C-alpha cells in the first residue's frame, strides 16, 4: 500500500507541475469529496493514511470565461491522515481544532491559484502572462445531519496578486442505495479587487482597439454542482461530476472574458485504501 501511495503522490506532483492551469479547478472539485468523506469510508474510524488514488478525464476551459475547451487526463488524489491532515491535487491542509465527534473542524491550508499564458488564447496576444500562485487559507468545516458547511478565507502568500478571497460552500450526501451516493452542492465566492485585477485586468500597455484597458474590481461568483460516487467493490469506486460557476460582473466586464459561466465536467475511477 505504501508503494502505491508514494507512486500516486509522485504522479500527482508531476501532473501538478505539468498542468498548473487545471489545479485550481480540480481542487474545487475535490473539496466536495474531502468535505463529504471518501466514498465508502465515511463511517470508518480514522487510522493512518486513507483515501482514494485514481485517474479521470476533465473537460475544462483553456482559460476561465472562454469558449475554448480541452479534455485532459488528471489524477484523482484525496489523501487524509488520521482525520488530521488532507491532500488533493490542488492543495491540502491540517485540522488544528475539532470537536470530539469530528463534526466541527478548524484548520489552515494551501491552495493553488491558477494563472494563464498569453499563448493560451489568440485574444490574449500581446498581454503579459499571469502567474500561478499559492493561497494560504483558514478553513472551517461543520458536518450536520442536514448539510455540510465549508467556509474558507484565502490570501496570496507568494505576493503574485496580493489578492484575497473567501468562500462558503454547502453540500449534502444522498444515498440512492448503499453503493451509490450523489452530492449536490452550492457555493458563493468573493474575490478582492487586487485578485480580479491581476488575473482579469487589462493594463494600459496591453490595451488595443478591440481590447480596452480594464481595472478589475471585487466580485462575487455563485456556483452549483452535482457529484456522484459508485462503489464497484470494497477497493474501487467510480466518480463523476458537473460543476458550473456564474462569474460576477467584476470578472465578466473584463474584455478578455467572453462568457459568464465556467463549467467543469469529469469522470474517473479510483482505488480506495
C-alpha positions in Angstrom: 0.0 0.0 0.0 2.8 2.4 0.8 4.3 1.9 -2.7 1.0 2.8 -4.2 0.7 5.8 -2.0 4.1 7.1 -2.9 3.6 6.4 -6.6 0.3 8.2 -6.6 1.7 11.2 -4.8 4.6 11.5 -7.2 2.2 11.2 -10.2 0.1 14.0 -8.6 3.1 16.2 -8.1 4.3 15.6 -11.7 1.0 16.4 -13.2 0.6 19.4 -10.9 3.8 20.8 -12.4 2.8 19.9 -16.0 -0.8 21.1 -15.7 -0.9 24.0 -13.2 -3.7 25.7 -15.2 -6.1 23.0 -14.1 -5.0 22.6 -10.5 -7.4 25.2 -9.0 -10.4 23.8 -10.9 -9.6 20.3 -9.7 -9.2 21.5 -6.1 -12.8 22.9 -6.3 -14.0 19.5 -7.3 -12.1 17.5 -4.7 -13.2 20.0 -2.0 -16.7 18.4 -2.1 -15.3 14.9 -1.7 -13.0 16.0 1.1 -15.9 17.6 3.0 -18.2 14.6 2.3 -15.7 11.9 3.1 -14.0 9.4 0.9 -16.6 7.1 -0.8 -17.1 4.0 1.3 -15.1 5.3 4.2 -17.4 7.9 5.7 -18.1 5.8 8.8 -14.7 4.4 9.2 -12.6 5.4 12.3 -9.6 7.4 11.1 -6.4 5.3 11.2 -3.2 6.2 9.4 -3.4 7.1 5.8 -6.6 6.5 3.9 -8.2 8.0 0.8 -8.5 7.4 -2.9 -6.0 7.2 -5.7 -7.1 7.1 -9.3 -7.4 9.0 -12.6 -10.1 10.8 -14.5 -10.9 12.8 -17.6 -11.6 16.5 -17.0 -13.3 18.8 -19.5 -12.4 22.4 -18.7 -12.0 25.8 -20.4 -8.5 26.7 -21.5 -8.9 29.9 -19.6 -11.8 30.9 -17.3 -14.6 32.6 -19.2 -13.6 31.4 -22.6 -15.5 29.1 -25.0 -12.4 27.0 -26.0 -12.3 23.8 -24.0 -9.9 20.9 -23.5 -10.2 17.4 -22.2 -7.2 16.3 -20.2 -6.4 13.2 -18.1 -5.5 14.0 -14.5 -5.0 12.0 -11.3 -7.7 11.8 -8.6 -5.9 12.1 -5.3 -7.6 12.6 -2.0 -5.4 11.5 0.9 -6.1 12.0 4.6 -4.1 11.1 7.7 -6.0 10.2 10.9 -8.6 12.8 10.0 -6.0 15.4 10.9 -4.4 16.3 7.5 -5.5 16.0 3.9 -4.1 16.5 0.4 -5.6 16.7 -3.1 -4.1 17.7 -6.4 -4.9 21.4 -5.9 -3.7 21.7 -2.3 -4.1 20.5 1.2 -4.3 21.4 4.9 -4.4 20.3 8.5 -7.2 20.5 11.1 -5.9 22.2 14.2 -9.1 22.1 16.3 -12.0 19.7 16.1 -14.9 18.6 18.2 -14.9 15.2 19.9 -17.3 13.7 17.2 -15.2 15.3 14.4 -18.3 17.2 13.1 -16.8 20.6 13.6 -13.2 21.5 12.4 -11.0 24.5 12.1 -7.7 24.4 10.3 -5.2 26.0 7.8 -4.2 25.0 4.4 -2.8 26.0 1.0 -4.5 26.0 -2.5 -3.2 26.6 -6.0 -4.5 29.7 -7.7 -4.1 29.0 -11.4 -2.6 31.5 -13.9 -2.6 31.7 -17.7 -0.2 32.3 -20.6 -0.8 34.7 -23.4 -0.4 32.0 -26.0 -3.3 30.0 -24.4 -5.7 32.0 -26.5 -5.4 34.4 -29.5 -7.5 37.0 -27.7 -4.7 37.3 -25.1 -1.9 38.1 -27.7 0.3 40.9 -26.6 -0.6 40.5 -22.9 1.9 39.5 -20.2 1.4 36.1 -18.6 -0.4 35.9 -15.3 1.5 33.6 -13.0 0.1 30.7 -10.9 0.3 31.4 -7.2 -0.3 29.7 -3.9 -3.0 30.9 -1.4 -2.8 30.3 2.3 -6.2 29.6 3.9 -8.1 29.4 7.1 -10.8 26.7 6.8 -13.8 25.7 8.8 -16.0 22.6 8.2 -19.2 21.8 10.0 -20.9 18.5 9.2 -24.6 18.4 10.4 -27.4 16.0 9.8 -28.9 18.3 7.2 -25.9 19.8 5.3 -22.1 20.1 5.3 -20.9 23.7 5.6 -17.4 24.6 4.4 -16.1 28.2 4.8 -12.6 29.4 3.8 -10.6 32.6 3.6 -7.7 32.8 1.2 -4.7 35.1 0.8 -2.0 35.1 -1.8 1.2 34.0 0.1 3.6 34.3 -2.9 2.7 38.0 -3.5 1.8 37.4 -7.1 -1.5 39.2 -7.0 -1.6 40.2 -3.3 -5.3 39.4 -3.5 -7.7 37.6 -1.2 -10.9 35.6 -1.5 -13.5 34.0 0.8 -15.8 31.0 0.0 -18.9 29.4 1.5 -19.9 26.0 0.2 -22.9 23.9 1.2 -23.2 20.2 0.3 -25.2 17.1 1.3 -24.9 13.4 0.7 -27.9 11.5 -0.7 -27.5 7.7 -0.7 -29.6 6.3 -3.6 -28.5 2.8 -2.5 -25.7 1.6 -0.3 -23.2 1.7 -3.1 -24.4 4.9 -4.8 -24.1 8.4 -3.5 -25.0 11.8 -5.0 -23.6 15.0 -3.5 -25.2 18.3 -4.7 -23.5 21.5 -3.7 -23.9 25.2 -3.9 -21.3 27.8 -3.2 -20.5 31.5 -3.2 -17.1 33.1 -3.6 -15.9 36.7 -3.0 -12.7 37.8 -4.8 -10.9 41.0 -3.9 -10.2 43.8 -6.5 -6.5 43.0 -6.4 -7.1 39.4 -7.2 -9.6 40.1 -10.0 -7.4 42.9 -11.5 -4.3 40.7 -11.7 -6.0 37.8 -13.5 -8.7 39.6 -15.5 -7.5 43.2 -15.8 -6.0 44.7 -18.9 -3.1 47.0 -18.3 -2.7 50.2 -20.4 0.3 48.8 -22.2 -1.8 45.7 -23.1 -4.8 47.6 -24.5 -5.7 47.6 -28.2 -8.6 49.0 -30.3 -10.5 45.8 -29.6 -9.3 45.2 -26.0 -9.7 48.3 -23.9 -7.8 48.8 -20.6 -9.7 47.5 -17.6 -9.1 47.7 -13.9 -10.6 44.8 -12.1 -12.9 45.2 -9.1 -14.1 42.9 -6.3 -16.7 40.5 -7.4 -18.9 37.6 -6.2 -19.2 34.3 -8.1 -22.0 31.8 -7.5 -21.7 28.1 -8.3 -23.6 24.8 -8.1 -22.7 21.2 -8.9 -23.6 17.6 -8.6 -21.0 14.9 -7.8 -21.5 11.2 -7.6 -19.7 8.1 -6.4 -20.5 4.4 -7.1 -18.8 1.7 -5.1 -17.8 -1.0 -7.6 -16.1 -3.2 -5.0 -14.6 -2.9 -1.5 -11.4 -1.5 -3.2 -12.7 0.5 -6.2 -15.1 3.4 -6.9 -16.4 5.3 -9.9 -16.7 9.1 -9.5 -18.1 11.9 -11.7 -19.5 15.4 -11.5 -20.6 18.6 -13.2 -19.8 22.0 -11.7 -20.9 25.4 -13.0 -19.9 28.8 -11.8 -21.7 32.1 -12.7 -18.9 34.7 -12.8 -19.6 38.1 -11.2 -19.6 41.3 -13.1 -16.2 42.3 -11.8 -14.8 39.5 -13.9 -17.2 39.4 -16.9 -16.9 43.2 -17.5 -13.3 42.4 -18.5 -12.7 42.5 -22.3 -10.8 39.2 -22.1 -13.8 37.3 -20.6 -16.4 36.4 -23.1 -18.7 34.0 -21.1 -20.5 34.4 -17.7 -20.3 30.7 -16.9 -17.4 28.5 -16.2 -18.1 24.7 -16.2 -16.1 21.6 -15.2 -17.2 18.1 -16.2 -15.3 15.0 -15.1 -15.5 11.2 -14.8 -13.0 8.8 -13.2 -12.2 5.8 -11.1 -10.1 5.3 -8.0 -8.7 2.7 -5.7 -9.8 3.0 -2.0 -7.2 2.4 0.7 
